[in-house]
Structure formats: structure tokens, C-alpha cells
Amino acid sequence: LLQYIKPHFAVEQYYPRHTVFIDRFVESGHIICWGRKTLKNGEFLLLRADSLKEAQRIIREDPFEANQLASFEIIEYEVETYSRAFGSLVEA
């Protein structure tokens, strides 16, 4: 989870760089899905990583993190069940 901690105009200034970061990690398969919260006060990232350390490394590359525009909460989880549509993402 990502929560904006700076004013909207500051976040929007770095948004193009942030989306380049997002696109790069979607392409690599690390980001499964991403989107802004409905209230536009943050974002949700579903990230695939082999370890907490790898997830932290990826997040450090986000311009929002580098410029202290957002706080990040990484929630580790183990997948227990999922729909068939999600199968190829989970089993990879």
C-alpha cells in the first residue's frame, strides 16, 4: 500500500516518472496489478518478490519513495487459494 504524504501538486509532478517505474516492473513480472485508491490519496500495488528484501529494493526505485512523496507499507502474505484466472500469476 502506498499513501501520499505530500500535497497533490507535488505527487502529480513526479507521476510520469512513477508510471515509468510501474511499467518497468509490470513488464518484468514483479508488479501484477496497480491502481490509485478511489480517494486519490494513495495507491495499491500487488507485487511479486522472492523476499521482503527484494520487495524493499524494488520500492526504493520508485520516484515517490526517492523523493519522499509517499509512505509504503509492505504486507507479506502466503497465497492459500485463488481463482483459475489468477493461476498463471501465482504458479509462476
C-alpha positions as CSV (number, residue, x, y, z in Angstrom):
1,L,0.0,0.0,0.0
2,L,1.2,3.5,-0.8
3,Q,-0.1,6.6,0.9
4,Y,0.7,10.0,-0.4
5,I,2.3,12.2,2.2
6,K,2.9,15.4,0.2
7,P,0.4,17.7,-1.5
8,H,-1.3,16.6,-4.7
9,F,0.6,19.0,-6.9
10,A,3.9,17.5,-5.7
11,V,2.7,14.0,-6.4
12,E,1.5,14.9,-9.8
13,Q,4.9,16.5,-10.7
14,Y,6.5,13.1,-10.3
15,Y,3.6,11.0,-11.6
16,P,5.1,10.5,-15.1
17,R,8.3,9.1,-13.6
18,H,6.3,6.9,-11.3
19,T,4.4,5.4,-14.2
20,V,7.7,4.6,-16.0
21,F,8.8,2.8,-12.8
22,I,5.4,0.9,-12.7
23,D,5.6,0.0,-16.4
24,R,9.1,-1.3,-16.0
25,F,8.2,-3.6,-13.1
26,V,4.9,-4.7,-14.7
27,E,7.0,-5.7,-17.8
28,S,9.4,-7.7,-15.6
29,G,6.5,-9.5,-13.9
30,H,7.2,-8.0,-10.4
31,I,4.1,-5.8,-10.4
32,I,0.9,-7.9,-11.0
33,C,-1.5,-5.1,-10.8
34,W,-1.6,-1.5,-9.7
35,G,-4.0,1.4,-9.3
36,R,-4.9,4.6,-7.5
37,K,-7.2,4.4,-4.5
38,T,-10.6,5.8,-5.2
39,L,-10.0,8.8,-2.9
40,K,-6.8,9.5,-4.8
41,N,-4.8,9.6,-1.6
42,G,-2.6,6.7,-2.4
43,E,-2.2,3.5,-4.5
44,F,-2.3,-0.3,-4.3
45,L,0.4,-2.4,-5.7
46,L,0.3,-6.2,-5.9
47,L,4.0,-7.1,-6.1
48,R,5.7,-10.4,-6.6
49,A,9.0,-10.8,-4.9
50,D,11.1,-13.7,-3.7
51,S,11.8,-12.0,-0.4
52,L,10.9,-8.9,1.7
53,K,14.4,-7.6,0.9
54,E,13.7,-7.8,-2.8
55,A,10.3,-6.0,-2.4
56,Q,12.1,-3.3,-0.4
57,R,14.7,-2.9,-3.2
58,I,12.0,-2.5,-5.8
59,I,10.1,0.1,-3.8
60,R,13.3,2.1,-3.2
61,E,13.5,2.6,-7.0
62,D,10.1,4.3,-7.1
63,P,10.4,8.1,-7.6
64,F,7.7,8.6,-5.0
65,E,9.9,6.9,-2.4
66,A,13.2,8.5,-3.6
67,N,11.5,12.0,-3.3
68,Q,9.7,11.3,-0.1
69,L,6.2,11.8,-1.6
70,A,4.7,8.6,-0.2
71,S,4.9,6.1,2.6
72,F,4.9,2.5,1.7
73,E,3.5,-0.5,3.7
74,I,4.7,-3.9,2.5
75,I,2.4,-6.7,3.6
76,E,3.9,-10.1,3.2
77,Y,1.4,-13.0,2.6
78,E,1.3,-16.6,1.5
79,V,-1.3,-17.4,-1.1
80,E,-3.7,-20.1,0.1
81,T,-6.4,-20.1,-2.5
82,Y,-7.1,-18.3,-5.8
83,S,-9.3,-18.4,-8.8
84,R,-8.3,-20.1,-12.0
85,A,-7.9,-16.7,-13.7
86,F,-5.1,-16.0,-11.2
87,G,-3.4,-19.3,-11.5
88,S,-0.7,-18.4,-14.1
89,L,0.3,-15.5,-11.8
90,V,0.5,-17.5,-8.6
91,E,2.1,-20.6,-10.0
92,A,4.9,-18.9,-12.0
